Amino acid sequence: MCIAYGVVVTLCLQCFAMFIKGFRAGRATSLWDRLLIIYVFLMFVVSTIYTGTSIQLIGLCFVGNPNQGGPPPTETAIILNSASDSSLAVSAFLSDALLVSTFISNIL
């Protein structure tokens, strides 16, 4: 797939582990910690939607219709393609926004 799904899963698991570790240690979680958890979880959900719709589209287009050799012009393929493309755009935006915010916070 076009996005590094393993990186998103690892980032999500590390953020949850740090959040739980701080919560168990009795340290009050700040608003920034909570927002980061929500942000990373949203990235994880959008990446999962992209991966699932892409796999389903490939299965529908090439496995479901082996004689055509290409995507069928059905409503299901159009809906899956739209969902896949839009979730990829949102995922790319969220990933870039996280990088830019980290870069700006390190400068300031």
N, C-alpha and C positions, 0 to 999 in steps of 0.2 A: 504494500500500500504506500501511498505517497507521504503519509505522515509517520513519524516515529512513534508508533503506538506503545512500544515497550518503554520508551522514555516517559511517556505520560503516565503509564501504570506505575512505574518506579517512583516518579515524583508524587503521585497521589498516595502511595503507601508510605513514603517517607514523611510526608506532611501529617498524615493521620498518626503515625507512630510518634512523631515529635509532639503533637497535640495531646495524645493520651499520656505520654511520659510527663509532660508538664502538668497535666491535670492531676495525675496520681501523686506527683511530688508536692502538691498543695499550692503550686504557683498559680496565681490568678491569670487566666488567659486574657490577653488584651484584645481590643477590637481588631487590630491588624492581624493577629493570629486567626481569629474567626473568619475574617474576610479572605485571607489567603486559603484557608481550608475550603471555603465555599467556591472560590475562584478555581482552584485546582480540581475540585470535584466537578464543576461545570465543564472544565476542559476534558475531563475523563468521560463524562456523559456524551458530550458532542463527538469526541473521537470514537466512542463506541458506536454511536449512531452511524457515523461515516463508514466505519469498518463493516458493520452489519449490512447496511444498504448496498455497499459496493460488492460484497460477497454474494448477496441475493441477486443483484443485477447481473453479475457474471454468470451465475447459475441459470438465471432465466434466459439470458441471451444466447449463451453458447452451449450449455448442457441441455436446456429444454428444447432447443431447435438446432440440432446438429447439422441438418441439411442446408439450412440457410447460410450459415457461416457468419452471421452478424446479428445485430439486435433486431428483434421483432418490433414492428410499429404498433405496440399495444399501449393502452393507458397505464398498465402496471409498470412497464418499462419507463415510460415518461415520468411517472410519479417517483419511482425509485431513483432515476437519474437526477431529478430535481432535488430530492431529499439528500442524495449523496453529495451533489455539488454545493448545495447551500450549507450543509454541515461541515464540509471541507473548508469553505470560506470562513465560517464562524470560528472553526478550530484554528485556522491560520491566524486570524485576527487576535484571538485570545492568546496564542503563543507569542506572537510578536509584541502584544501589549505587555505581557509579563516581562519579556526581555528588555523592552524600552523602559519600563518602570524600574527595573533593577538597575539599569545603567544610569538613569537619572538620579536614583537614590544614592548610588555610589559617588556620583559627581558632587552632589550637594552634601 
